[in-house]
Amino acid sequence: MIKIPYYPGCTLKTTAKNFETSAIESAKILGVELIELPKWNCCGTVFSMTTDDLMHHLAPIRNLIRVQEMNEKGIVKNEYRVVTLCTMCFNTLKRSNLFVKQDPERLKKINSLMDEEKDYQGNVKVLHFLEILKELGFEQIRKKVKKPLQNLKVVPYYGCLMVRPEDVGIDKPENPTILKELFEALGAEVVDIPFKTRCCGSYQTVNRKELVAELVFDILNQVRMEGGECVGLSCPLCAFNLDNRQDEVKKLHPEFSMVPVFYFTQLMAVAFGLNEKICGFELNHINPKPLLEKKGLLNV
């Protein structure tokens, strides 16, 4: 069993708990144990766009110090990597990591501002869980499938932060394929749409719900037009906008047909034949179980 330091972030302990549980259990099937960082803190949620703003990098860098400590204490062995699930956490941690690695003077100043026993050495690599899956190999994942997602038409949705900026993203920014490869390995029929990397509206959802609803309508209407039956994604904020905001979409567009939205790890758990409770479908806003039952992927 490969043990890798794992940073959960805030949302995966609350509204996206179904993302975490399905990921941890699916990882075990693949021989990977995600070891949660001790004393982790919020990553700060967004990367600071000001080059001289060092304070906003303290939170993400402190988490990377925890990865160093896990190795020094023997919790993991020579695993100076940290795995994330939340796309926003991934983007924030990785960009802050690059920010300090590119300038030793920045790293020195940030270390001087923190009350930590040891400084960050700049030796940790930030990875998204999808990168670990690609490293393991999609053919190896295919071998673990017990219940292929046959005839389930899944649309991969990437959003912004998994693929942008280019030096941070895990795939091609204009035409990513990593989710497509995963879903195909799980036995699904993948439906590609041009809006797979279009922004969902992000934090505009706080005070401009109608704006977000229109963006979501454009994305999900395209899903339906192309024959997709559901969406698979990685970002909890994208999940909220594309899933929960469908109520607002329906008010603006009464003809709109609701679309189930999954975390990619939920689809992995189904394909691996894991217990339904692990998937946490009760936390999905649009109930995905009728679709899965229709396809024979859940016991009725």
C-alpha positions, 0 to 999 in steps of 0.5 A, a space after each residue: 500500500 502506497 502512503 501519500 500525504 493528503 490535504 483535504 481542505 475545508 469543504 471536504 469536511 463539510 458539504 463535500 464529504 461525499 467527495 472525500 469518503 468516495 476518494 479515500 475508499 476508491 484509493 484503497 482499491 488501487 493500493 493507495 492510502 491517503 494519509 491526512 496531514 496533521 494540523 492542516 489549515 485552510 489553504 486561503 481558498 484563492 491565490 493572491 494576484 499581487 506579487 508583493 503580497 507575502 502574507 496570503 502565502 503563509 497558509 498554503 506554505 504552512 501546510 507544506 511544512 506539515 508534509 515535511 514533518 510527516 516524512 521526518 516523523 516517519 508517518 510516510 517515507 520519502 513521500 515529499 508529495 501532497 495530494 489534493 482533491 479540491 481543485 481550488 485547494 490544488 490550485 492555491 497550494 501549487 501556485 504558492 509553492 511555485 511562488 516561493 520556489 521561484 524566488 529564494 528571497 520570498 521563501 526566506 521572508 515567508 519562513 521568517 514570518 511563521 512560528 514553526 520549528 523548521 522552515 519550509 525547504 521548498 521540497 514538496 510537490 503538490 499533486 491533484 488526485 487525478 495525477 496519481 490516477 494517471 501515474 497508476 495507469 488507467 489500464 490498471 484502474 480498468 482492471 479494478 472495475 467490478 461494475 462497468 458504467 455501461 451506457 452511462 453518458 458522462 460529460 467531463 467538466 473541468 472548470 478553470 482551476 484544474 487546467 489554468 494557468 498552464 504551468 499549474 494545470 494538470 492537462 491541456 488548458 483548451 482540450 483536457 482529456 484526463 477525466 475522459 480517460 478515467 471515465 472510459 476506464 470505468 466503462 462509461 460512454 464519454 460525451 465531450 462538450 465545448 464548454 467543459 473548461 468554461 467558468 461556472 461563475 465561481 464566487 459570483 454565486 454569493 451575490 449574483 445568483 442569476 448570473 451564475 444560473 445563466 452560466 450554468 444553463 449554458 453549460 448544462 443545456 449543452 450537456 443535454 443537447 450533446 446527449 449527456 446524462 450527467 456531469 463528472 467533476 472535481 471542484 466543490 464550488 463547481 459542484 455547488 454551482 452546477 448542482 445546487 444552482 439548478 433550482 435557479 436555472 429552472 426558475 429562469 428556464 422552466 423548460 430546463 431538464 435537471 442534470 445529475 452532477 457527480 464527483 469523479 470519485 463517486 463514479 469510481 466508487 460505483 464502478 469499483 462496486 463499493 457500498 452505496 453509503 461511501 458515495 454519499 449521494 444524499 449530499 448531491 442536490 439533484 438526486 443521481 440514484 434514479 439515473 444509476 438505478 435505471 442503468 442497473 448500477 445500483 440495487 433498486 
